[in-house]
């Protein structure tokens, strides 16, 4: 890991496989697209069907360039949480996915 990766993962539980009471059974971190190694969750407010709400998106981050994989690749990351669970920042960190806000 690079120094930037170390900064990104500060306070993040890297236990493998991840464990959380609301994590889907058997969920594991997927393999990243070529050139990327850091799966991150970023949260922001969005307006969906006229309702403003907090949403989380999953993407891969290249900490050397600051580029997200979604800028260059089409991919889908399976949502790790059981239905109806609304994760908070600490929940992402607890399963090894750094949160960005």
Biopython code that builds the backbone (N, CA, C, O; Angstrom):
import numpy as np
from Bio.PDB.StructureBuilder import StructureBuilder

atoms = [
    (1, "UNK", "N", (0.835, -1.182, 0.000)),
    (1, "UNK", "CA", (0.000, 0.000, 0.000)),
    (1, "UNK", "C", (0.875, 1.239, 0.000)),
    (1, "UNK", "O", (1.942, 1.268, 0.614)),
    (2, "UNK", "N", (0.410, 2.246, -0.691)),
    (2, "UNK", "CA", (1.141, 3.501, -0.732)),
    (2, "UNK", "C", (0.797, 4.335, 0.500)),
    (2, "UNK", "O", (-0.109, 3.997, 1.261)),
    (3, "UNK", "N", (1.526, 5.415, 0.680)),
    (3, "UNK", "CA", (1.240, 6.320, 1.799)),
    (3, "UNK", "C", (-0.171, 6.898, 1.675)),
    (3, "UNK", "O", (-0.871, 7.054, 2.675)),
    (4, "UNK", "N", (-0.587, 7.216, 0.440)),
    (4, "UNK", "CA", (-1.948, 7.736, 0.231)),
    (4, "UNK", "C", (-2.992, 6.676, 0.564)),
    (4, "UNK", "O", (-4.047, 6.988, 1.116)),
    (5, "UNK", "N", (-2.693, 5.414, 0.225)),
    (5, "UNK", "CA", (-3.606, 4.326, 0.596)),
    (5, "UNK", "C", (-3.698, 4.222, 2.113)),
    (5, "UNK", "O", (-4.787, 4.067, 2.665)),
    (6, "UNK", "N", (-2.558, 4.307, 2.782)),
    (6, "UNK", "CA", (-2.548, 4.238, 4.246)),
    (6, "UNK", "C", (-3.412, 5.334, 4.851)),
    (6, "UNK", "O", (-4.142, 5.090, 5.811)),
    (7, "UNK", "N", (-3.334, 6.545, 4.295)),
    (7, "UNK", "CA", (-4.173, 7.648, 4.775)),
    (7, "UNK", "C", (-5.656, 7.335, 4.557)),
    (7, "UNK", "O", (-6.487, 7.590, 5.428)),
    (8, "UNK", "N", (-5.977, 6.782, 3.387)),
    (8, "UNK", "CA", (-7.361, 6.448, 3.053)),
    (8, "UNK", "C", (-7.933, 5.418, 4.022)),
    (8, "UNK", "O", (-9.096, 5.507, 4.414)),
    (9, "UNK", "N", (-7.112, 4.442, 4.405)),
    (9, "UNK", "CA", (-7.579, 3.337, 5.241)),
    (9, "UNK", "C", (-7.391, 3.562, 6.739)),
    (9, "UNK", "O", (-7.660, 2.660, 7.533)),
    (10, "UNK", "N", (-6.937, 4.744, 7.138)),
    (10, "UNK", "CA", (-6.775, 5.029, 8.568)),
    (10, "UNK", "C", (-8.138, 4.915, 9.261)),
    (10, "UNK", "O", (-9.091, 5.599, 8.886)),
    (11, "UNK", "N", (-8.220, 4.051, 10.268)),
    (11, "UNK", "CA", (-9.458, 3.849, 11.010)),
    (11, "UNK", "C", (-10.420, 2.857, 10.375)),
    (11, "UNK", "O", (-11.525, 2.652, 10.878)),
    (12, "UNK", "N", (-10.004, 2.237, 9.264)),
    (12, "UNK", "CA", (-10.857, 1.280, 8.557)),
    (12, "UNK", "C", (-10.452, -0.138, 8.951)),
    (12, "UNK", "O", (-9.267, -0.470, 8.962)),
    (13, "UNK", "N", (-11.431, -0.963, 9.271)),
    (13, "UNK", "CA", (-11.186, -2.360, 9.649)),
    (13, "UNK", "C", (-10.945, -3.184, 8.385)),
    (13, "UNK", "O", (-11.853, -3.348, 7.570)),
    (14, "UNK", "N", (-9.733, -3.701, 8.218)),
    (14, "UNK", "CA", (-9.360, -4.445, 7.001)),
    (14, "UNK", "C", (-9.494, -5.962, 7.175)),
    (14, "UNK", "O", (-8.956, -6.721, 6.369)),
    (15, "UNK", "N", (-10.193, -6.406, 8.200)),
    (15, "UNK", "CA", (-10.385, -7.834, 8.418)),
    (15, "UNK", "C", (-11.029, -8.469, 7.185)),
    (15, "UNK", "O", (-11.975, -7.925, 6.616)),
    (16, "UNK", "N", (-10.500, -9.627, 6.783)),
    (16, "UNK", "CA", (-11.031, -10.318, 5.619)),
    (16, "UNK", "C", (-11.315, -11.766, 5.982)),
    (16, "UNK", "O", (-10.390, -12.468, 6.390)),
    (17, "UNK", "N", (-12.527, -12.240, 5.857)),
    (17, "UNK", "CA", (-13.668, -11.544, 5.266)),
    (17, "UNK", "C", (-14.272, -10.537, 6.242)),
    (17, "UNK", "O", (-14.125, -10.672, 7.457)),
    (18, "UNK", "N", (-14.956, -9.523, 5.697)),
    (18, "UNK", "CA", (-15.563, -8.510, 6.554)),
    (18, "UNK", "C", (-16.716, -9.093, 7.369)),
    (18, "UNK", "O", (-17.316, -10.102, 6.999)),
    (19, "UNK", "N", (-17.007, -8.428, 8.491)),
    (19, "UNK", "CA", (-18.083, -8.891, 9.366)),
    (19, "UNK", "C", (-18.884, -7.695, 9.864)),
    (19, "UNK", "O", (-18.318, -6.691, 10.295)),
    (20, "UNK", "N", (-20.207, -7.814, 9.799)),
    (20, "UNK", "CA", (-21.113, -6.777, 10.288)),
    (20, "UNK", "C", (-22.487, -7.432, 10.397)),
    (20, "UNK", "O", (-22.847, -8.232, 9.533)),
    (21, "UNK", "N", (-23.265, -7.117, 11.434)),
    (21, "UNK", "CA", (-24.569, -7.771, 11.586)),
    (21, "UNK", "C", (-25.537, -7.514, 10.428)),
    (21, "UNK", "O", (-26.459, -8.302, 10.215)),
    (22, "UNK", "N", (-25.341, -6.425, 9.676)),
    (22, "UNK", "CA", (-26.252, -6.098, 8.575)),
    (22, "UNK", "C", (-25.662, -6.409, 7.196)),
    (22, "UNK", "O", (-26.250, -6.054, 6.175)),
    (23, "UNK", "N", (-24.516, -7.062, 7.168)),
    (23, "UNK", "CA", (-23.867, -7.426, 5.905)),
    (23, "UNK", "C", (-24.561, -8.652, 5.318)),
    (23, "UNK", "O", (-24.895, -9.587, 6.046)),
    (24, "UNK", "N", (-24.777, -8.649, 4.001)),
    (24, "UNK", "CA", (-25.370, -9.814, 3.350)),
    (24, "UNK", "C", (-24.485, -11.030, 3.598)),
    (24, "UNK", "O", (-23.259, -10.937, 3.541)),
    (25, "UNK", "N", (-25.100, -12.145, 3.866)),
    (25, "UNK", "CA", (-24.374, -13.387, 4.099)),
    (25, "UNK", "C", (-23.520, -13.726, 2.878)),
    (25, "UNK", "O", (-24.009, -13.755, 1.749)),
    (26, "UNK", "N", (-22.236, -13.981, 3.128)),
    (26, "UNK", "CA", (-21.332, -14.392, 2.059)),
    (26, "UNK", "C", (-20.769, -13.276, 1.208)),
    (26, "UNK", "O", (-20.007, -13.548, 0.280)),
    (27, "UNK", "N", (-21.119, -12.014, 1.491)),
    (27, "UNK", "CA", (-20.603, -10.914, 0.668)),
    (27, "UNK", "C", (-19.098, -10.785, 0.862)),
    (27, "UNK", "O", (-18.602, -10.816, 1.988)),
    (28, "UNK", "N", (-18.381, -10.642, -0.237)),
    (28, "UNK", "CA", (-16.942, -10.377, -0.201)),
    (28, "UNK", "C", (-16.652, -9.204, -1.125)),
    (28, "UNK", "O", (-17.410, -8.926, -2.054)),
    (29, "UNK", "N", (-15.544, -8.521, -0.855)),
    (29, "UNK", "CA", (-15.161, -7.399, -1.707)),
    (29, "UNK", "C", (-14.864, -7.917, -3.115)),
    (29, "UNK", "O", (-14.101, -8.870, -3.272)),
    (30, "UNK", "N", (-15.458, -7.301, -4.135)),
    (30, "UNK", "CA", (-15.197, -7.747, -5.503)),
    (30, "UNK", "C", (-13.816, -7.309, -5.988)),
    (30, "UNK", "O", (-13.195, -6.410, -5.421)),
    (31, "UNK", "N", (-13.357, -7.962, -7.040)),
    (31, "UNK", "CA", (-12.087, -7.578, -7.649)),
    (31, "UNK", "C", (-12.253, -6.233, -8.352)),
    (31, "UNK", "O", (-13.244, -6.020, -9.050)),
    (32, "UNK", "N", (-11.298, -5.330, -8.176)),
    (32, "UNK", "CA", (-11.403, -4.014, -8.816)),
    (32, "UNK", "C", (-11.054, -4.076, -10.300)),
    (32, "UNK", "O", (-10.395, -5.015, -10.748)),
    (33, "UNK", "N", (-11.499, -3.070, -11.067)),
    (33, "UNK", "CA", (-11.079, -2.972, -12.463)),
    (33, "UNK", "C", (-9.562, -2.786, -12.538)),
    (33, "UNK", "O", (-8.937, -2.329, -11.580)),
    (34, "UNK", "N", (-8.992, -3.134, -13.656)),
    (34, "UNK", "CA", (-7.553, -2.996, -13.859)),
    (34, "UNK", "C", (-7.099, -1.559, -13.581)),
    (34, "UNK", "O", (-7.702, -0.601, -14.064)),
    (35, "UNK", "N", (-6.038, -1.430, -12.802)),
    (35, "UNK", "CA", (-5.484, -0.117, -12.492)),
    (35, "UNK", "C", (-6.040, 0.520, -11.226)),
    (35, "UNK", "O", (-5.605, 1.602, -10.834)),
    (36, "UNK", "N", (-6.992, -0.138, -10.588)),
    (36, "UNK", "CA", (-7.606, 0.392, -9.371)),
    (36, "UNK", "C", (-7.491, -0.637, -8.260)),
    (36, "UNK", "O", (-7.477, -1.840, -8.521)),
    (37, "UNK", "N", (-7.409, -0.168, -7.024)),
    (37, "UNK", "CA", (-7.285, -1.116, -5.918)),
    (37, "UNK", "C", (-8.136, -0.752, -4.708)),
    (37, "UNK", "O", (-8.244, -1.556, -3.782)),
    (38, "UNK", "N", (-8.735, 0.418, -4.686)),
    (38, "UNK", "CA", (-9.423, 0.894, -3.488)),
    (38, "UNK", "C", (-10.915, 1.088, -3.729)),
    (38, "UNK", "O", (-11.332, 2.043, -4.385)),
    (39, "UNK", "N", (-11.716, 0.166, -3.188)),
    (39, "UNK", "CA", (-13.162, 0.324, -3.218)),
    (39, "UNK", "C", (-13.533, 1.321, -2.123)),
    (39, "UNK", "O", (-13.152, 1.148, -0.965)),
    (40, "UNK", "N", (-14.273, 2.356, -2.489)),
    (40, "UNK", "CA", (-14.678, 3.382, -1.532)),
    (40, "UNK", "C", (-16.190, 3.601, -1.623)),
    (40, "UNK", "O", (-16.814, 3.327, -2.649)),
    (41, "UNK", "N", (-16.752, 4.094, -0.537)),
    (41, "UNK", "CA", (-18.160, 4.496, -0.504)),
    (41, "UNK", "C", (-18.186, 6.004, -0.323)),
    (41, "UNK", "O", (-17.596, 6.527, 0.622)),
    (42, "UNK", "N", (-18.864, 6.704, -1.220)),
    (42, "UNK", "CA", (-18.976, 8.142, -0.997)),
    (42, "UNK", "C", (-20.437, 8.522, -0.854)),
    (42, "UNK", "O", (-21.317, 8.055, -1.577)),
    (43, "UNK", "N", (-20.642, 9.388, 0.113)),
    (43, "UNK", "CA", (-21.991, 9.804, 0.448)),
    (43, "UNK", "C", (-22.221, 11.259, 0.093)),
    (43, "UNK", "O", (-21.326, 12.096, 0.210)),
    (44, "UNK", "N", (-23.443, 11.544, -0.343)),
    (44, "UNK", "CA", (-23.818, 12.909, -0.690)),
    (44, "UNK", "C", (-25.340, 13.004, -0.714)),
    (44, "UNK", "O", (-26.038, 11.995, -0.804)),
    (45, "UNK", "N", (-25.830, 14.215, -0.631)),
    (45, "UNK", "CA", (-27.265, 14.426, -0.795)),
    (45, "UNK", "C", (-27.597, 14.417, -2.279)),
    (45, "UNK", "O", (-26.846, 14.944, -3.100)),
    (46, "UNK", "N", (-28.725, 13.816, -2.610)),
    (46, "UNK", "CA", (-29.210, 13.788, -3.987)),
    (46, "UNK", "C", (-30.723, 13.954, -3.951)),
    (46, "UNK", "O", (-31.376, 13.584, -2.975)),
    (47, "UNK", "N", (-31.266, 14.508, -5.013)),
    (47, "UNK", "CA", (-32.711, 14.618, -5.138)),
    (47, "UNK", "C", (-33.182, 13.508, -6.059)),
    (47, "UNK", "O", (-32.823, 13.460, -7.235)),
    (48, "UNK", "N", (-33.997, 12.611, -5.502)),
    (48, "UNK", "CA", (-34.504, 11.464, -6.243)),
    (48, "UNK", "C", (-36.020, 11.519, -6.208)),
    (48, "UNK", "O", (-36.637, 11.463, -5.144)),
    (49, "UNK", "N", (-36.613, 11.630, -7.398)),
    (49, "UNK", "CA", (-38.071, 11.742, -7.522)),
    (49, "UNK", "C", (-38.610, 12.866, -6.644)),
    (49, "UNK", "O", (-39.633, 12.716, -5.977)),
    (50, "UNK", "N", (-37.904, 13.990, -6.656)),
    (50, "UNK", "CA", (-38.339, 15.172, -5.926)),
    (50, "UNK", "C", (-38.055, 15.169, -4.438)),
    (50, "UNK", "O", (-38.424, 16.110, -3.734)),
    (51, "UNK", "N", (-37.402, 14.122, -3.948)),
    (51, "UNK", "CA", (-37.104, 14.020, -2.521)),
    (51, "UNK", "C", (-35.595, 14.089, -2.319)),
    (51, "UNK", "O", (-34.836, 13.332, -2.924)),
    (52, "UNK", "N", (-35.176, 15.017, -1.454)),
    (52, "UNK", "CA", (-33.748, 15.157, -1.154)),
    (52, "UNK", "C", (-33.387, 14.163, -0.058)),
    (52, "UNK", "O", (-33.993, 14.160, 1.013)),
    (53, "UNK", "N", (-32.401, 13.322, -0.333)),
    (53, "UNK", "CA", (-32.004, 12.320, 0.652)),
    (53, "UNK", "C", (-30.519, 12.015, 0.534)),
    (53, "UNK", "O", (-29.881, 12.310, -0.477)),
    (54, "UNK", "N", (-29.989, 11.421, 1.587)),
    (54, "UNK", "CA", (-28.584, 11.019, 1.632)),
    (54, "UNK", "C", (-28.448, 9.685, 0.917)),
    (54, "UNK", "O", (-29.201, 8.750, 1.192)),
    (55, "UNK", "N", (-27.491, 9.593, -0.001)),
    (55, "UNK", "CA", (-27.258, 8.348, -0.733)),
    (55, "UNK", "C", (-25.778, 7.989, -0.691)),
    (55, "UNK", "O", (-24.915, 8.856, -0.555)),
    (56, "UNK", "N", (-25.507, 6.709, -0.808)),
    (56, "UNK", "CA", (-24.143, 6.197, -0.885)),
    (56, "UNK", "C", (-23.933, 5.574, -2.253)),
    (56, "UNK", "O", (-24.823, 4.902, -2.775)),
    (57, "UNK", "N", (-22.763, 5.792, -2.834)),
    (57, "UNK", "CA", (-22.358, 5.181, -4.098)),
    (57, "UNK", "C", (-21.043, 4.457, -3.866)),
    (57, "UNK", "O", (-20.208, 4.908, -3.081)),
    (58, "UNK", "N", (-20.862, 3.343, -4.543)),
    (58, "UNK", "CA", (-19.607, 2.599, -4.470)),
    (58, "UNK", "C", (-18.817, 2.817, -5.747)),
    (58, "UNK", "O", (-19.372, 2.781, -6.845)),
    (59, "UNK", "N", (-17.524, 3.042, -5.598)),
    (59, "UNK", "CA", (-16.644, 3.253, -6.748)),
    (59, "UNK", "C", (-15.239, 2.850, -6.329)),
    (59, "UNK", "O", (-14.968, 2.632, -5.148)),
    (60, "UNK", "N", (-14.367, 2.755, -7.291)),
    (60, "UNK", "CA", (-12.957, 2.470, -7.022)),
    (60, "UNK", "C", (-12.158, 3.744, -7.238)),
    (60, "UNK", "O", (-12.401, 4.488, -8.188)),
    (61, "UNK", "N", (-11.202, 3.990, -6.348)),
    (61, "UNK", "CA", (-10.393, 5.202, -6.387)),
    (61, "UNK", "C", (-8.931, 4.853, -6.581)),
    (61, "UNK", "O", (-8.386, 3.995, -5.886)),
    (62, "UNK", "N", (-8.301, 5.527, -7.534)),
    (62, "UNK", "CA", (-6.847, 5.449, -7.689)),
    (62, "UNK", "C", (-6.276, 6.593, -6.858)),
    (62, "UNK", "O", (-6.389, 7.758, -7.240)),
    (63, "UNK", "N", (-5.667, 6.264, -5.727)),
    (63, "UNK", "CA", (-5.182, 7.311, -4.824)),
    (63, "UNK", "C", (-3.994, 8.067, -5.399)),
    (63, "UNK", "O", (-3.693, 9.173, -4.949)),
    (64, "UNK", "N", (-3.315, 7.493, -6.383)),
    (64, "UNK", "CA", (-2.182, 8.197, -6.994)),
    (64, "UNK", "C", (-2.648, 9.327, -7.904)),
    (64, "UNK", "O", (-2.024, 10.387, -7.946)),
    (65, "UNK", "N", (-3.748, 9.106, -8.638)),
    (65, "UNK", "CA", (-4.221, 10.102, -9.598)),
    (65, "UNK", "C", (-5.470, 10.846, -9.135)),
    (65, "UNK", "O", (-5.791, 11.912, -9.661)),
    (66, "UNK", "N", (-6.181, 10.279, -8.142)),
    (66, "UNK", "CA", (-7.439, 10.874, -7.704)),
    (66, "UNK", "C", (-8.598, 10.594, -8.648)),
    (66, "UNK", "O", (-9.651, 11.223, -8.541)),
    (67, "UNK", "N", (-8.416, 9.654, -9.572)),
    (67, "UNK", "CA", (-9.438, 9.321, -10.562)),
    (67, "UNK", "C", (-10.280, 8.149, -10.058)),
    (67, "UNK", "O", (-9.757, 7.183, -9.503)),
    (68, "UNK", "N", (-11.592, 8.255, -10.261)),
    (68, "UNK", "CA", (-12.503, 7.162, -9.934)),
    (68, "UNK", "C", (-12.663, 6.255, -11.147)),
    (68, "UNK", "O", (-12.667, 6.724, -12.286)),
    (69, "UNK", "N", (-12.794, 4.964, -10.901)),
    (69, "UNK", "CA", (-12.927, 3.988, -11.985)),
    (69, "UNK", "C", (-14.149, 4.261, -12.851)),
    (69, "UNK", "O", (-14.119, 3.994, -14.053)),
    (70, "UNK", "N", (-15.220, 4.787, -12.269)),
    (70, "UNK", "CA", (-16.441, 5.043, -13.039)),
    (70, "UNK", "C", (-16.222, 6.073, -14.146)),
    (70, "UNK", "O", (-17.043, 6.191, -15.055)),
    (71, "UNK", "N", (-15.123, 6.815, -14.074)),
    (71, "UNK", "CA", (-14.813, 7.772, -15.130)),
    (71, "UNK", "C", (-14.306, 7.069, -16.381)),
    (71, "UNK", "O", (-14.377, 7.629, -17.474)),
    (72, "UNK", "N", (-13.789, 5.838, -16.236)),
    (72, "UNK", "CA", (-13.193, 5.105, -17.357)),
    (72, "UNK", "C", (-13.837, 3.757, -17.635)),
    (72, "UNK", "O", (-13.663, 3.215, -18.727)),
    (73, "UNK", "N", (-14.575, 3.199, -16.683)),
    (73, "UNK", "CA", (-15.065, 1.823, -16.791)),
    (73, "UNK", "C", (-16.551, 1.734, -16.472)),
    (73, "UNK", "O", (-17.097, 2.552, -15.731)),
    (74, "UNK", "N", (-17.188, 0.726, -17.045)),
    (74, "UNK", "CA", (-18.549, 0.352, -16.676)),
    (74, "UNK", "C", (-18.436, -0.845, -15.742)),
    (74, "UNK", "O", (-17.828, -1.850, -16.109)),
    (75, "UNK", "N", (-19.000, -0.762, -14.564)),
    (75, "UNK", "CA", (-18.957, -1.885, -13.635)),
    (75, "UNK", "C", (-20.099, -1.744, -12.644)),
    (75, "UNK", "O", (-20.686, -0.674, -12.488)),
    (76, "UNK", "N", (-20.393, -2.833, -11.990)),
    (76, "UNK", "CA", (-21.447, -2.867, -10.980)),
    (76, "UNK", "C", (-20.874, -3.526, -9.739)),
    (76, "UNK", "O", (-20.312, -4.618, -9.825)),
    (77, "UNK", "N", (-21.006, -2.886, -8.596)),
    (77, "UNK", "CA", (-20.582, -3.479, -7.328)),
    (77, "UNK", "C", (-21.846, -3.874, -6.575)),
    (77, "UNK", "O", (-22.724, -3.044, -6.338)),
    (78, "UNK", "N", (-21.929, -5.141, -6.203)),
    (78, "UNK", "CA", (-23.097, -5.616, -5.463)),
    (78, "UNK", "C", (-23.217, -4.854, -4.143)),
    (78, "UNK", "O", (-22.235, -4.698, -3.418)),
    (79, "UNK", "N", (-24.425, -4.383, -3.839)),
    (79, "UNK", "CA", (-24.690, -3.694, -2.580)),
    (79, "UNK", "C", (-24.459, -4.683, -1.447)),
    (79, "UNK", "O", (-25.056, -5.760, -1.448)),
    (80, "UNK", "N", (-23.605, -4.347, -0.477)),
    (80, "UNK", "CA", (-23.242, -5.327, 0.543)),
    (80, "UNK", "C", (-24.242, -5.493, 1.683)),
    (80, "UNK", "O", (-24.150, -6.450, 2.452)),
    (81, "UNK", "N", (-25.188, -4.579, 1.797)),
    (81, "UNK", "CA", (-26.059, -4.554, 2.972)),
    (81, "UNK", "C", (-27.384, -5.258, 2.735)),
    (81, "UNK", "O", (-27.885, -5.315, 1.612)),
    (82, "UNK", "N", (-27.946, -5.798, 3.824)),
    (82, "UNK", "CA", (-29.270, -6.410, 3.741)),
    (82, "UNK", "C", (-30.294, -5.331, 3.397)),
    (82, "UNK", "O", (-30.079, -4.144, 3.644)),
    (83, "UNK", "N", (-31.407, -5.771, 2.823)),
    (83, "UNK", "CA", (-32.467, -4.843, 2.434)),
    (83, "UNK", "C", (-32.929, -4.006, 3.623)),
    (83, "UNK", "O", (-33.016, -4.487, 4.753)),
    (84, "UNK", "N", (-33.219, -2.750, 3.334)),
    (84, "UNK", "CA", (-33.756, -1.782, 4.300)),
    (84, "UNK", "C", (-32.749, -1.281, 5.329)),
    (84, "UNK", "O", (-33.116, -0.498, 6.206)),
    (85, "UNK", "N", (-31.486, -1.709, 5.249)),
    (85, "UNK", "CA", (-30.470, -1.165, 6.154)),
    (85, "UNK", "C", (-29.892, 0.088, 5.524)),
    (85, "UNK", "O", (-29.523, 0.085, 4.349)),
    (86, "UNK", "N", (-29.811, 1.160, 6.303)),
    (86, "UNK", "CA", (-29.252, 2.424, 5.834)),
    (86, "UNK", "C", (-27.903, 2.634, 6.511)),
    (86, "UNK", "O", (-27.853, 3.087, 7.654)),
    (87, "UNK", "N", (-26.804, 2.309, 5.821)),
    (87, "UNK", "CA", (-25.488, 2.382, 6.450)),
    (87, "UNK", "C", (-25.067, 3.813, 6.758)),
    (87, "UNK", "O", (-25.442, 4.762, 6.069)),
    (88, "UNK", "N", (-24.283, 3.930, 7.806)),
    (88, "UNK", "CA", (-23.643, 5.185, 8.185)),
    (88, "UNK", "C", (-22.155, 5.062, 7.852)),
    (88, "UNK", "O", (-21.683, 3.983, 7.494)),
    (89, "UNK", "N", (-21.433, 6.150, 7.970)),
    (89, "UNK", "CA", (-20.004, 6.147, 7.633)),
    (89, "UNK", "C", (-19.249, 5.047, 8.374)),
    (89, "UNK", "O", (-18.436, 4.344, 7.774)),
    (90, "UNK", "N", (-19.505, 4.894, 9.653)),
    (90, "UNK", "CA", (-18.792, 3.893, 10.455)),
    (90, "UNK", "C", (-19.081, 2.468, 9.989)),
    (90, "UNK", "O", (-18.237, 1.585, 10.142)),
    (91, "UNK", "N", (-20.264, 2.237, 9.425)),
    (91, "UNK", "CA", (-20.593, 0.901, 8.920)),
    (91, "UNK", "C", (-19.703, 0.539, 7.734)),
    (91, "UNK", "O", (-19.215, -0.587, 7.637)),
    (92, "UNK", "N", (-19.496, 1.494, 6.839)),
    (92, "UNK", "CA", (-18.606, 1.242, 5.699)),
    (92, "UNK", "C", (-17.197, 0.937, 6.188)),
    (92, "UNK", "O", (-16.572, -0.029, 5.750)),
    (93, "UNK", "N", (-16.708, 1.764, 7.093)),
    (93, "UNK", "CA", (-15.350, 1.556, 7.617)),
    (93, "UNK", "C", (-15.219, 0.190, 8.282)),
    (93, "UNK", "O", (-14.160, -0.435, 8.217)),
    (94, "UNK", "N", (-16.287, -0.272, 8.920)),
    (94, "UNK", "CA", (-16.221, -1.541, 9.651)),
    (94, "UNK", "C", (-16.133, -2.755, 8.736)),
    (94, "UNK", "O", (-15.756, -3.836, 9.187)),
    (95, "UNK", "N", (-16.478, -2.596, 7.446)),
    (95, "UNK", "CA", (-16.358, -3.721, 6.512)),
    (95, "UNK", "C", (-15.210, -3.523, 5.523)),
    (95, "UNK", "O", (-15.143, -4.193, 4.492)),
    (96, "UNK", "N", (-14.312, -2.601, 5.847)),
    (96, "UNK", "CA", (-13.110, -2.425, 5.035)),
    (96, "UNK", "C", (-13.262, -1.525, 3.834)),
    (96, "UNK", "O", (-12.403, -1.522, 2.951)),
    (97, "UNK", "N", (-14.340, -0.756, 3.781)),
    (97, "UNK", "CA", (-14.562, 0.168, 2.664)),
    (97, "UNK", "C", (-14.507, 1.587, 3.219)),
    (97, "UNK", "O", (-15.425, 2.008, 3.923)),
    (98, "UNK", "N", (-13.445, 2.331, 2.912)),
    (98, "UNK", "CA", (-13.357, 3.702, 3.419)),
    (98, "UNK", "C", (-14.522, 4.551, 2.903)),
    (98, "UNK", "O", (-14.944, 4.419, 1.754)),
    (99, "UNK", "N", (-15.026, 5.414, 3.768)),
    (99, "UNK", "CA", (-16.103, 6.316, 3.356)),
    (99, "UNK", "C", (-15.523, 7.683, 3.014)),
    (99, "UNK", "O", (-14.572, 8.146, 3.642)),
    (100, "UNK", "N", (-16.106, 8.309, 2.021)),
    (100, "UNK", "CA", (-15.749, 9.671, 1.615)),
    (100, "UNK", "C", (-17.029, 10.492, 1.625)),
    (100, "UNK", "O", (-18.087, 10.020, 1.208)),
    (101, "UNK", "N", (-16.921, 11.733, 2.109)),
    (101, "UNK", "CA", (-18.095, 12.612, 2.103)),
    (101, "UNK", "C", (-17.678, 13.987, 1.650)),
    (101, "UNK", "O", (-18.510, 14.890, 1.570)),
]
sb = StructureBuilder()
sb.init_structure("model")
sb.init_model(0)
sb.init_chain("A")
sb.init_seg("    ")
for serial, (resi, resn, name, xyz) in enumerate(atoms, 1):
    if name == "N":
        sb.init_residue(resn, " ", resi, " ")
    sb.init_atom(name, np.array(xyz, "f"), 0.0, 1.0, " ", f" {name:<3s}", serial, name[0])
structure = sb.get_structure()
